[in-house]
Amino acid sequence: MTTTTPAPDAAAAVAPDVDALVAEARAALAAHLPTLVDVAADLHAHPEIRFTEVHAAARLTAELEAAGFAVERGFAGLETAFVGRWSTPEAGEEAPTIAIFLEYDALEGIGHACGHNIIAAAGLGAALATKDALAAGGAPAHLVAIGSPGEEGAAGKVPMIEGGVLDGIDLAMMIHPAGEDVAASSSLSRVALDVDFTGRASHAAAHPERGINALDASTLALTAIGLLRQQLADDVRVHAIVTDGGQAPNIIPERTALRVFVRAEDRDALLETVVPRVRACFEGAAIATGCQVAIAENTPPYFSLRPNPTLAGIAERALVALGRTPAVAPQMGGSTDMGNVSHVVPSIHPMLTLVPDCSPHTREFAEAAGGPAAEPVIADGAALLAATALAAFRDPAVVAEAKAAFGR
């Protein structure tokens, strides 16, 4: 992900007492923290990959229901998606509606190496702390806890968005563990391509001239992409693997397959310019080798994050109140379907240090996500989100300014 820190005047139009809100959120969290730590450990001990998060969804929905949230399971036809809702008694249609996202899927073979167990626990904690603070005497509010499965590689938020999960939502937020503290994280848009070349098999020694070599097509396509990189902007990334390289050495390969990710910071440039040029590499390789090619987008595109400057300004002050130092980070190049959310409603996706300079998607990060380093991230992440949500619920100017900034 590319990460930036908002300008000092990003939230100049609103001035909530963030120090007091953080203190209030911490106080409301105190009773829940042991449960939140246990939730994170439970999910870490039971890693489940995209759309199979049955254990995680059951645990999280049970905690929300026990706290008084009305929970809808299986949202948008996704078995492990859920939406929990709670409102203050006085909340009418005009009351702000704020969504807190929970992620909980793991990675194949490496478990919770992206710390989604922490994301789930912190998001749950933020929802519980915000509810308790508002119930004790607050403002009209509609609070929504959204469980979004399949963030890793499947863009699970996209069918939820298409199913209306953001209808009526004013603001959305979540936190992510990382190797640094960042208030306004952003990311690259991403398109995934599955490419199949089909040729004709033949005996590779006796009659190679009778074959049409699909492996030649894959090799030529990858070479073309390598040459294309010289003409690509600095933010563009193209990375591929061969998922099927042929059937046997003594058979001219009749089928090969590639899995390709294409990324760029600019969503429109990615979709309108970069992806067509990459697709041309596959189509040209097929023509040159006499193969047939099929190119499929089996996963919805991920859009780049658009951190809302008003919310990011509050989150940055909350990081300072929590004793953390917000960083201006270098480009990391990741993608997230929270980016798709940020193109629909004002959103933030702050990152909190789990282990300094440790990269997600590594075994070291997975180990840290299940160890003692997780607790302060859960506590601080929940407090940051709760403080930001409380600021918006209690001051209509926060919501108004966030929406105005979103439209610019």
Phi and psi in degrees as a GROMACS rama.xvg file:
@    title "Ramachandran Plot"
@    xaxis  label "Phi"
@    yaxis  label "Psi"
@TYPE xy
-84.5131  132.968  THR-2
-125.635  140.132  THR-3
-136.75  158.089  THR-4
-105.81  131.968  THR-5
-63.0437  154.171  PRO-6
-62.4209  152.913  ALA-7
-55.4728  -30.3096  PRO-8
-97.2945  16.3103  ASP-9
-59.9588  -32.891  ALA-10
-117.155  32.9742  ALA-11
-62.8166  -26.4821  ALA-12
-75.4998  -17.4336  ALA-13
-128.152  144.999  VAL-14
-141.438  64.1361  ALA-15
-67.554  153.994  PRO-16
-80.2893  86.0492  ASP-17
-66.1738  -37.2181  VAL-18
-58.2151  -44.6908  ASP-19
-67.8581  -37.3528  ALA-20
-67.1301  -38.8798  LEU-21
-64.706  -42.774  VAL-22
-61.8671  -41.0011  ALA-23
-64.4226  -43.2785  GLU-24
-63.9679  -41.4914  ALA-25
-62.1709  -41.0626  ARG-26
-64.0174  -41.0699  ALA-27
-69.1234  -27.3642  ALA-28
-78.35  -24.1401  LEU-29
-52.2223  -43.9622  ALA-30
-70.9944  -22.8787  ALA-31
-94.8075  -16.6065  HIS-32
-58.0471  -43.6001  LEU-33
-57.5686  -39.8685  PRO-34
-65.8696  -41.7637  THR-35
-63.2991  -41.6809  LEU-36
-63.8017  -39.3831  VAL-37
-66.8665  -39.0071  ASP-38
-60.0848  -46.9549  VAL-39
-61.9289  -41.9565  ALA-40
-66.69  -38.7387  ALA-41
-62.623  -47.2923  ASP-42
-66.7588  -35.7643  LEU-43
-65.276  -35.7372  HIS-44
-77.8304  -13.9829  ALA-45
-128.727  66.1927  HIS-46
-68.1642  135.719  PRO-47
-134.745  129.542  GLU-48
-80.9117  175.74  ILE-49
-45.3753  129.663  ARG-50
65.9155  12.2331  PHE-51
-119.098  18.1436  THR-52
-81.136  54.1923  GLU-53
-66.7412  -46.5431  VAL-54
-63.7037  -47.041  HIS-55
-62.1737  -45.6584  ALA-56
-63.9636  -38.891  ALA-57
-64.7846  -42.5733  ALA-58
-66.8096  -44.5558  ARG-59
-69.0791  -41.4296  LEU-60
-67.6104  -34.5803  THR-61
-63.8859  -40.6525  ALA-62
-66.2104  -41.0485  GLU-63
-65.7937  -43.6203  LEU-64
-64.3937  -38.6523  GLU-65
-63.4063  -26.6037  ALA-66
-89.6386  1.13219  ALA-67
100.151  8.5976  GLY-68
-81.8573  141.929  PHE-69
-86.5613  118.635  ALA-70
-109.887  129.966  VAL-71
-105.957  120.715  GLU-72
-99.1989  153.237  ARG-73
70.8553  39.7283  GLY-74
-67.2587  141.897  PHE-75
56.7853  29.5578  ALA-76
77.0999  5.84224  GLY-77
-96.3473  114.679  LEU-78
-56.6768  -37.221  GLU-79
-100.163  11.1079  THR-80
-90.0907  152.094  ALA-81
-153.092  160.388  PHE-82
-135.359  120.254  VAL-83
-106.747  133.934  GLY-84
-127.053  141.844  ARG-85
-148.22  141.128  TRP-86
-134.678  150.105  SER-87
-69.6034  153.176  THR-88
-58.0862  -32.9102  PRO-89
-89.2588  1.35321  GLU-90
-72.9214  124.569  ALA-91
-106.395  -166.728  GLY-92
-64.0214  -26.8728  GLU-93
-84.0846  -8.20934  GLU-94
-67.0067  144.326  ALA-95
-60.7906  147.26  PRO-96
-121.602  120.351  THR-97
-121.882  133.555  ILE-98
-108.232  134.545  ALA-99
-113.297  123.057  ILE-100
-91.9181  138.67  PHE-101
-116.487  128.768  LEU-102
-112.644  151.181  GLU-103
-155.87  12.3584  TYR-104
-86.7015  152.539  ASP-105
-106.798  179.88  ALA-106
-102.704  147.341  LEU-107
-59.401  130.548  GLU-108
75.1693  -12.423  GLY-109
-130.052  -2.42929  ILE-110
72.248  -142.256  GLY-111
-86.3493  59.6033  HIS-112
-79.5236  -4.03132  ALA-113
-110.339  2.86597  CYS-114
71.2828  27.569  GLY-115
-68.473  -21.2304  HIS-116
-63.3066  -34.8276  ASN-117
-73.4755  -40.441  ILE-118
-57.6933  -44.6856  ILE-119
-63.8844  -45.9196  ALA-120
-66.4287  -42.1847  ALA-121
-67.6512  -40.8395  ALA-122
-63.9561  -42.2186  GLY-123
-60.3727  -45.954  LEU-124
-61.5451  -40.4497  GLY-125
-62.6014  -41.9936  ALA-126
-64.0825  -44.339  ALA-127
-67.4518  -42.6865  LEU-128
-67.0776  -41.425  ALA-129
-62.9719  -44.1843  THR-130
-59.9172  -48.2372  LYS-131
-62.3451  -41.1881  ASP-132
-65.3392  -41.1815  ALA-133
-71.6079  -35.8185  LEU-134
-66.7077  -27.9871  ALA-135
-77.5998  -8.29109  ALA-136
135.315  92.4238  GLY-137
-142.213  -132.439  GLY-138
-125.041  162.891  ALA-139
-57.4741  131.492  PRO-140
-156.697  143.307  ALA-141
-116.901  119.385  HIS-142
-112.962  131.873  LEU-143
-127.656  127.064  VAL-144
-107.099  116.26  ALA-145
-108.284  120.71  ILE-146
-94.1752  110.83  GLY-147
-112.613  109.569  SER-148
-81.5604  170.946  PRO-149
63.3502  33.6808  GLY-150
-68.4988  -34.5203  GLU-151
-78.9775  94.2217  GLU-152
88.7393  -2.37501  GLY-153
-129.842  -4.98474  ALA-154
52.2392  53.4596  ALA-155
-61.942  -23.0773  GLY-156
-69.7689  -23.5705  LYS-157
-65.3219  -51.337  VAL-158
-63.7474  -27.4642  PRO-159
-68.5167  -41.0902  MET-160
-62.1031  -45.3425  ILE-161
-63.8827  -27.8195  GLU-162
-83.2255  -0.253948  GLY-163
95.8198  16.6597  GLY-164
-64.7872  -23.8488  VAL-165
-96.3003  2.22922  LEU-166
-61.9292  125.878  ASP-167
80.8439  -2.29009  GLY-168
-81.5714  131.034  ILE-169
-88.6122  -42.9906  ASP-170
-140.436  151.755  LEU-171
-137.281  150.804  ALA-172
-158.539  158.409  MET-173
-162.711  168.341  MET-174
-121.935  162.277  ILE-175
-140.538  131.175  HIS-176
-70.0654  148.757  PRO-177
-157.07  -161.875  ALA-178
-101.684  9.4542  GLY-179
-161.454  168.733  GLU-180
-101.217  120.647  ASP-181
-138.429  129.006  VAL-182
-81.7206  -39.4622  ALA-183
-121.413  77.7963  ALA-184
-80.9713  148.535  SER-185
-133.421  177.625  SER-186
-152.34  177.733  SER-187
-96.8061  143.704  LEU-188
-69.6716  154.726  SER-189
-147.638  136.714  ARG-190
-120.436  133.408  VAL-191
-104.754  130.377  ALA-192
-119.131  131.206  LEU-193
-107.156  119.845  ASP-194
-118.146  126.839  VAL-195
-120.985  124.137  ASP-196
-103.983  136.065  PHE-197
-124.279  125.221  THR-198
-119.613  -135.19  GLY-199
-143.458  130.37  ARG-200
-75.602  149.073  ALA-201
-160.775  163.317  SER-202
-67.1349  123.196  HIS-203
-70.1288  -20.1537  ALA-204
-103.364  -44.3027  ALA-205
-76.3632  -44.8769  ALA-206
-141.054  60.8072  HIS-207
-63.4783  -26.9567  PRO-208
-67.8683  -14.4435  GLU-209
-89.2719  -6.19866  ARG-210
-94.2128  161.106  GLY-211
-121.981  114.492  ILE-212
-88.0664  106.228  ASN-213
-70.0748  -25.9482  ALA-214
-69.4175  -34.0558  LEU-215
-59.4426  -39.2574  ASP-216
-64.4599  -44.4874  ALA-217
-62.7983  -43.4997  SER-218
-62.9778  -43.374  THR-219
-66.2633  -37.9484  LEU-220
-64.0684  -44.2773  ALA-221
-65.1183  -36.7969  LEU-222
-64.6047  -41.6708  THR-223
-63.6451  -39.8622  ALA-224
-63.5577  -41.3441  ILE-225
-59.6407  -40.0647  GLY-226
-71.356  -34.5151  LEU-227
-62.8935  -29.9092  LEU-228
-56.2486  -29.0122  ARG-229
-62.118  -27.0676  GLN-230
-102.055  14.1298  GLN-231
-102.367  147.505  LEU-232
-64.3679  161.462  ALA-233
-62.4119  -27.8286  ASP-234
-85.0022  -4.96277  ASP-235
-83.7851  138.294  VAL-236
-129.552  133.969  ARG-237
-130.388  118.62  VAL-238
-137.505  138.104  HIS-239
-139.768  156.166  ALA-240
-132.472  154.655  ILE-241
-92.0462  114.878  VAL-242
-91.8045  -17.8467  THR-243
-147.636  113.356  ASP-244
-104.837  11.7795  GLY-245
127.319  175.803  GLY-246
-105.164  -37.167  GLN-247
-164.385  150.577  ALA-248
-62.6531  -28.1408  PRO-249
-93.7057  15.1822  ASN-250
-124.249  127.806  ILE-251
-59.1257  120.544  ILE-252
-59.8985  124.078  PRO-253
-93.0625  -11.7906  GLU-254
-148.818  135.305  ARG-255
-137.43  161.119  THR-256
-142.892  146.227  ALA-257
-125.342  150.608  LEU-258
-121.479  121.748  ARG-259
-129.207  133.285  VAL-260
-109.016  132.253  PHE-261
-122.485  125.58  VAL-262
-128.805  152.857  ARG-263
-162.246  154.282  ALA-264
-69.3282  -39.3631  GLU-265
-86.9531  112.661  ASP-266
-60.0051  -46.8449  ARG-267
-66.1534  -40.3396  ASP-268
-63.6336  -39.0359  ALA-269
-60.0982  -51.1013  LEU-270
-73.0902  -36.4499  LEU-271
-92.6244  -25.3022  GLU-272
-122.225  -53.8429  THR-273
-69.2692  -51.1123  VAL-274
-60.617  -44.0136  VAL-275
-58.2305  -35.8106  PRO-276
-69.7606  -37.0881  ARG-277
-68.625  -41.9303  VAL-278
-59.7565  -35.1765  ARG-279
-63.8975  -28.8906  ALA-280
-63.7846  -39.7517  CYS-281
-71.3974  -43.141  PHE-282
-65.6903  -39.9976  GLU-283
-66.1306  -38.9597  GLY-284
-64.2511  -36.7513  ALA-285
-65.3339  -43.4093  ALA-286
-62.5726  -44.8235  ILE-287
-65.0895  -30.1506  ALA-288
-103.603  -6.43262  THR-289
80.1076  14.945  GLY-290
-89.6285  165.995  CYS-291
-97.9814  147.906  GLN-292
-131.248  139.764  VAL-293
-124.242  127.222  ALA-294
-119.889  123.17  ILE-295
-126.65  144.252  ALA-296
-106.708  93.3014  GLU-297
-87.5422  -6.143  ASN-298
-125.664  136.597  THR-299
-59.7208  149.53  PRO-300
-62.4326  146.078  PRO-301
-93.9668  133.248  TYR-302
-98.6216  151.17  PHE-303
-65.9618  143.766  SER-304
-66.0296  140.388  LEU-305
-119.987  86.0964  ARG-306
-64.3066  129.271  PRO-307
-74.9045  125.031  ASN-308
-64.8248  -33.287  PRO-309
-65.8481  -50.5132  THR-310
-67.1275  -37.6678  LEU-311
-65.371  -35.1926  ALA-312
-63.1474  -40.8618  GLY-313
-66.8295  -42.7829  ILE-314
-63.4354  -36.9231  ALA-315
-64.7049  -41.9226  GLU-316
-68.2643  -31.6342  ARG-317
-67.2361  -38.422  ALA-318
-59.2432  -42.9686  LEU-319
-64.8337  -42.8836  VAL-320
-62.8773  -27.2999  ALA-321
-84.7657  1.4401  LEU-322
85.0258  16.2091  GLY-323
-104.584  159.683  ARG-324
-113.468  106.809  THR-325
-60.7795  137.563  PRO-326
-112.05  152.676  ALA-327
-97.1191  110.316  VAL-328
-99.0934  155.511  ALA-329
-74.6316  167.423  PRO-330
-64.4463  132.458  GLN-331
-112.115  -24.904  MET-332
84.3517  13.1176  GLY-333
-80.9411  173.187  GLY-334
-136.43  150.1  SER-335
-149.09  146.023  THR-336
-76.0816  -4.48642  ASP-337
-65.5186  -23.2683  MET-338
-60.2137  -39.4057  GLY-339
-62.0537  -38.8845  ASN-340
-61.3107  -42.3991  VAL-341
-69.1848  -12.5684  SER-342
-87.4969  -7.02978  HIS-343
-108.209  -41.8085  VAL-344
-136.867  156.615  VAL-345
-57.759  131.055  PRO-346
-145.256  158.366  SER-347
-137.806  157.407  ILE-348
-144.931  62.4955  HIS-349
-62.7775  155.607  PRO-350
-118.42  139.659  MET-351
-122.156  141.356  LEU-352
-67.2269  121.208  THR-353
-91.9518  -56.6227  LEU-354
-132.769  124.879  VAL-355
-55.0184  131.734  PRO-356
62.0028  14.4867  ASP-357
-92.8862  129.976  CYS-358
-87.2306  136.941  SER-359
-60.2835  166.423  PRO-360
67.9982  29.2853  HIS-361
-125.839  159.967  THR-362
-65.7007  -31.3868  ARG-363
-64.5376  -41.2254  GLU-364
-67.7424  -39.3746  PHE-365
-61.9175  -41.3291  ALA-366
-64.8562  -43.4654  GLU-367
-64.6547  -35.0583  ALA-368
-65.4533  -18.9444  ALA-369
-107.631  9.66322  GLY-370
-113.145  -168.559  GLY-371
-64.4949  -20.7968  PRO-372
-67.4107  -16.7852  ALA-373
-71.3569  -35.2126  ALA-374
-59.6201  -48.2431  GLU-375
-64.8093  -28.9001  PRO-376
-70.1508  -41.1033  VAL-377
-60.5444  -48.9877  ILE-378
-64.0361  -47.5813  ALA-379
-72.0602  -37.8607  ASP-380
-63.7918  -44.1571  GLY-381
-63.612  -41.916  ALA-382
-65.7325  -41.3316  ALA-383
-61.2246  -48.399  LEU-384
-65.6743  -42.1054  LEU-385
-63.3715  -42.821  ALA-386
-63.0021  -40.515  ALA-387
-66.6242  -42.4118  THR-388
-64.685  -42.7754  ALA-389
-63.8176  -38.4512  LEU-390
-58.764  -42.0582  ALA-391
-73.7676  -38.8232  ALA-392
-65.5924  -36.6633  PHE-393
-89.6835  -16.2478  ARG-394
-129.853  103.748  ASP-395
-56.1069  -24.5095  PRO-396
-65.3014  -29.3025  ALA-397
-64.3962  -47.6531  VAL-398
-63.7965  -43.7736  VAL-399
-62.024  -44.7077  ALA-400
-68.3962  -38.9845  GLU-401
-61.0282  -41.8976  ALA-402
-68.6565  -38.9192  LYS-403
-63.9258  -40.6252  ALA-404
-67.8946  -34.784  ALA-405
-62.7731  -33.3839  PHE-406
-80.5166  -7.7577  GLY-407
